[in-house]
Amino acid sequence: MFESRAEGLVSEARVQSEKKVPSDATLMNFIEGARFVPENELQANDITQYHVTKFYREHIQKSRYYEQLKHIVEPSLKELESPGSLDTSGEHDNTVVPGLQHKYPQTGLLLVTDRCASYCRYCFRKRIVGKDSDEIAPDFAEVARYIGAHPEMNNVLLSGGDPFILSTTKLEMIVDHLLPIPHVTSIRFGTKTVAFSPKRLEDPTLADLFRRMHEAGTTPIIVAHFDHMGEISSEAEHCIRGLRAHGVQFLNQTVLLANVNDDPAIIADTFAKCHEIGVQPYYLFQGRPVKGASHFQVPLARGIEIAKGANQRLSGIQKTFKYIMSHYTGKIEILDLGDDGRVYMRYHQNKYPDKIGKIFSRPYVEDAYWLDDLPEA
């Protein structure tokens, strides 16, 4: 289930071999050191398997940011102590046909794979990724029928997992079910492959697919996922510039992560670099209370400081991001912590249109990380 790296494991393995090790134990190289962990303990704590591309591993090791970036892909013993939920946004409750979520009127979220090029330790879909999940869409014709019957849905987001793990032939098959639907004007591809394995996006048949989408009147949008400017390789820049020349729009979403990018200068530098290469900063996400990943969360008060500090460092045309909490009730923009001790927020998206844009507040309490940590008074 888990891949073990050879470096630093031999001496630890000898020590462990002298102890009584359960027959079903797996040797894992955690950030804190190698450990044998029983399989049932890994499963009970929903520990995602370890996998990282050779490209990304070598890139971050050569960068001057390795001490931060290693936390994105290397497992930590903190995962075994991290409480939380496996569905923090109510994805099960908003699934309308297998694999398709319809939480917000205009948007369909389509789960097309349960695999990624590398596995992020903070993933909010760890219930799915790296597993044979029954939440992945099995019938794209059924998906298309539902979308075709809902003219309010003007965009579809392909997600998972990472859609660019799929072959271009499989992506073409999925897109071919969506292109005939007249009210779908854009198709988004949510991906971290641009960071993990950018060569994948240099496939000429991908450019052909995006060109065909344009000819059909549907805008292709790649939502990249750079959490830190140290992830933006020259290879990533090259593939982004190439696809932009074919009319592909690029957005970026970043997750605010403790010990990785919880610094306003890092966030500002990341967004400035994205803007420089034609990738529009889109969302800065508050880390979710995910089981096995809640240790990545940053307190809301600190997050507000970071978002403000990043804004102060960016020019007007670079300030295109929103600081967002993707909550069960909707996407909540986190605005400020007022002098009155209340956190001010508004719904950026909600399944009920009359709630969108409404500002509300809750009293702040120390070490609150999520809306549910704030009292309703």
N, C-alpha and C positions, 0 to 999 in steps of 0.2 A: 504493500500500500504506500509506503513512504520510500523516497530515494534518500540514501545516505551518502554524504560527501566523505571522501577518504581522509581529507586533511584533519588532523587533530583527533582522529577517532581511535587510532591503534592503542595508545596507552590507556585511554579510558575504557576501551573494550576489554583489555586485559584485566583491569581492576574489577570491572563488572563481572567478568567471567569467573572470578574467584568467589563471587557471591552467588546466592541462589537467585537465578533469573527465571521468571516464568517462561514456559515453553512457547507461549504465544506473544512474548514481548517483542517490540520493535525497537531497534536502535535508532534514535533520532538525534541529530546534531542541532540542538537548540542554541540560540545566541549565548545562553549562559553556560553551555557545555553539553557534551554528549550524555544521553540518558537512555536506559532501556525503559520503555513504557508499555504496560500491558495493553493489548489491543482493545479490551473492553473499556479501559480508561480513556483511550483516544476517542472511541465511539461515544462514550457517555458525555464527553466534553465537546463533541462535534469539532474535533481538530481536523482542519483541512489538510489534505496531503501536501507534501513539499514538492514543488516543481518550479523551476525557473529556467528560462532559456539561456543558452551559452552566451548569446549576444548581450543580454541584459546583465548577467553576472559579471562578464568581463568589463562591460561599460562602467558599471558602478564601482568596480574595484579600481579602475584606472582614474576615476573621478576623485575630486577632493572632498566629496560628500558621502563617502562610503559609510561612515558611522551613522549618518541619518538614513540613507537609502536602504541599508541592509534590513531595517525594521519592516520595510514594505513586503519583503518576500521570505525572510528568514524566520522560522518559528521561534517563539519564546515560551518559557515555562509559565509566563503570565497567562497564556491562553487556557491553562488548566484551572485557573482561579478566577476567570472572567465571567461574571454573570450576564444575563441578558436574554433576549428573544431571538428566534431564528427568522421571524417575519415582523420586522419593526414597522413596516408601512402598510400592512393589511393587504398583501398581494393575493393571498388566498381568497379573501372576501371580495376582491374586485376582478377575479377571473371569470370571464363570461362564456368562453368556450376553451377547451384544453389548450393551454399555451398562450392565450390572449387575455390581457388585462385591459379593462376600460374604466379607469378611475376618474379621469377628467374628460369632459365631453369631446374635446377636439382631438384627443390623442389615444392611439392604440399602442400598447406595449406588447411586443411579440417575443416570446422566449424561443430562440431558434437552436440553441445548443447548451449543453451543460459543461462544456470544456473551455479552458482559457489557455493562452500561450504560456503564462506563468500564473501562479495563484497568489493573490494578495492576501496577507494575513488578516487584514481588517474587513474582508469582503462581507457585504450585508446579505449576500445570497449563498452563504456557505452551506445552507441546507441543500443546495443544488449542485454547485460547481465541483467538478472532479468525480461526480457520481452518475449513475444511470438513473436520472430523474424522470418521473412520470409527469413533471410539470412542463416539459418541453413540448411544443406544438407537434402533434403527430399527423395532422391533416390540414394542409394549408388551403385546400379548397373550402373546407368548413370555415376557416378563419376569414377567407375572402368573402364568403357569403354573409357573414356577420357584419364585416366592415361595409360591404356594399349596401346593407340594409340600414346603415347609420350614417346619413349624409353629413351629420355634424362632425364626424371624424375626418379631419383634413390632413393628418400626418400620422405616420406609423414609425415607431422606434423598434429596430431590431436589436435585441439584447440577449442576455443569457447569464452566464457564459459570454463568450466573445464571438460575434458573427464571423470575424475574419479567420477564425479557426476552421470554418467550413471552406470547402473548395469553392472556387468561383462558379463552377457548374451548379452547385447546390444553391448558392446565393442567387444565381440567375433564375433558377426554378422558383424560389420564394418570391423574388421581385416580379416575375412574370404573372403571379397570381394577383399582385397588387396594382400593376400598371393599368389594367383595363378599368379600374374603379375611378370614375371621373372626379370625385370629390377628394381623392387623396393627391394632394399637391406636393408633398415632400415625404421622403423616406430617410430616416436617420439610422446611422449605424453606430451604436455605442461600443467603443473599443479602447483597450489599452495596448493593443498590438503595435500601435505606432511607437510606443516606448519599448515594448518587449521584443518585437521582431519586425522592424520597419521594412525589411526587404519584402515581406509578404505583400505590402501595398504597392510594390513596384511591378507586380504581375500585369502585363499588358492587357490581359483579358478583363481585369478589373476596370481599367480605363475604358475599355469597350462597353462594359456594362453601364458605367456612369454616363457615357456619351448617349447610350440608347435611352436611359432614363430621361435625359435632357430632351431628346427628340420626342419623347412621349409626353412632355410637359410636366414632368415630375422632377423636383429638385433633389439631388443627392446631397446629404449632409453627413459628415463624419464628426461625431462627438468624441474627440480625443480625451485622454485621461492622463495628464501630466500633473503629478502632485508636487513636483519640485523641479526647479530649473536644471538640476543635475541629471534629470531623466531625458532631457531634450538633446538627443545626439545629433551629430552632423548627418547621419543616415536618415533620421526622422525628418530633419529639415528638408533633405533632398526629396523624400517621397511626398511630403506635404506640398512643396512648391510644384512638383510635377503634377499632382492631382488637382491642385488649384487651377493649373493651366487648362485642365479639362472641365472646369466649371464646378468642381466639388467645393462646397462650402465647409469650413472647419470651425467648430466650437471646441472649447475646453472646459472640462469640469475637474475640480480639485477637491479632495477631501482634507479637511483640517485634522492633522494627526499629531498626537503628542510624540515628542522626540524625533519627529521627521521634519515638519514644516511649521510648527507652532511659533512663528516669529514673523512680524509684519514685513521685515526686510526680505525674507525668503519668499513670502507670498507675492510681494510687489515685484521682485525680480523675476519670478516665474511668470506672472501675468504680463510683464513688460516684454519678456522674451517671446511669449506666445503671440502677443500683438505684433512683434517685429517680423515673425515668420508667417503672418496671415491667419492665425488661429485666435478667434475671438474668445476672451475669457467670459465664461457663461455662468457657472455656479461655483461658489465656495461652499461646500457642504459641511455642516456640523456632523461630526462623527456620530454614528448611530449606536444605540445600546445593544449591540449584537453579541450573542453568546459566543465566548471565545475571542472577542475583539473589543470589548468595552474598555479595555485598558488604553486604547488609542484615543478615547474621548478627551476633549479639552473643556474645562468649565466654561459655561456660557459667558460669564463676565470677561474671562480672558479672550474668548473668541471674538467678542465685540471689540475689545481693544485691538486685536490683531487685524480685524477687518477695517477698522478706522485707520490704523497705522498704515496699512497697505494703501488705502485710498489717498492718504496724505502724501505718499511717495509716487503716485501715478499721475500722469497727465490726464486731461479731461477725456481725450479719445481712448485712453486705456481703461477707464473706469466703467467697464461694461458688465461687471459681475455683480451677482447678488449673493449675500450670505444667507444660506437656506438650510432649514431643517425639514427633511423629508419625512413628515410625521404621518401617522395612521390617518389623521383627519385631512391632510393635504400638505402641499408645499408651503411652508411658513417662512417668510422673509424676516430675519432677525434685524431689527432696526437700531435699538439703543438700550442702554441701561440708564434710566432717568435719575435726576437728582432726588426724586421721590422714592427711590429704591425699587422701582418697577421696571421689568423688562418689556419693552414695546416691540410689537410684532404686527405683521399683517399677512393675510393669506395671498400668496402669489398664485396658487392654484388650489382649487377645491372642487369636489364633485358637484357642489351646489353653487351655481354661478353667482347668486346674490351675496355669497360670503367673500367672493374674490375682491381684494383691495381693501377690505375692512380692517382697520387698525384695532388691536386689542392689547391688553397688558396684564401682567401677573406680577405679584410680589417676588422679588429675587431672594433666594436663600443661598447661603454659602455652598459651594461645590455642587450647584445644580448644573446638569449636563444636557438635559432634555426637557421638553415641555412638561412631561409627566412629573418632573422633579419640582415644578413650581406650583404652589398652592393656588387655587382658583379664586381666592378672596380678592 
